[in-house]
Amino acid sequence: MPRKPSFGQHTGHPTLPPELYHDPRWYACRTRARAEKQVDERLEGQGFETYIPLVEEERQWADRKKRVAFPMFPGYTFARFALKDHREVLKVPGVVHVVSSKGAPAPIRPEELASVRRFAQGVQETGRVPDPVDYLVPGVPIEVREGPFQGMRGVLVEGRGPTRVAVRLSAIRAAVSVELDRRALRPLRQ
């Protein structure tokens, strides 16, 4: 009985489109605890395009205050690569695994990563600190139409009190939210 090719061989994974082996896509890389920045630097040093969304917070020490950048998604960094380079990514010290679905690395949807980038930029411009939230059940998809978060797409988080909008990354089942003026939001047509 002929053996099926293992994942990562040039013949490809039986359930993946062949273009994923040659066309770079963005993937979430799980890292060792508190190693996100080092992994990001190492991946970049290996020639991969990387992205780690950071949020600055002020920290108080006994003798001074300092602004420190923390990963928006602790334990993850993002890298752009073709699946033929999957094994090389896994060899980078600090990379635990590439987030997978159905036995193969799961590419991040471009619109989700674009919204995360816009979210991080809006946080930087406004100084608003995002709150981690549970991965949300599907809610009302929205787009921000004005202000520093303009163009960001996310999910409206309804609740008592202020309006919150969450940006989700399906691949890692994580989300972050920020409080926004309801007048700046418009629903997206599905």
Secondary structure, 3 states (H helix, E strand, C coil): CCCCCCCCCCCCCCCCCHHHHCCCEEEEEEECCCCHHHHHHHHHHCCCEEECCEEEEEEECCCCEEEEEEECCCCEEEEEECHHHHHHHHCCCCEEEECEECCEECCCCHHHHHHHHHHHHHHHHHCCCCEEECCCCCCEEEEECCCCCCCCEEEEECCCCCCEEEEEEHHHCEEEEEECCHHHEEECCC
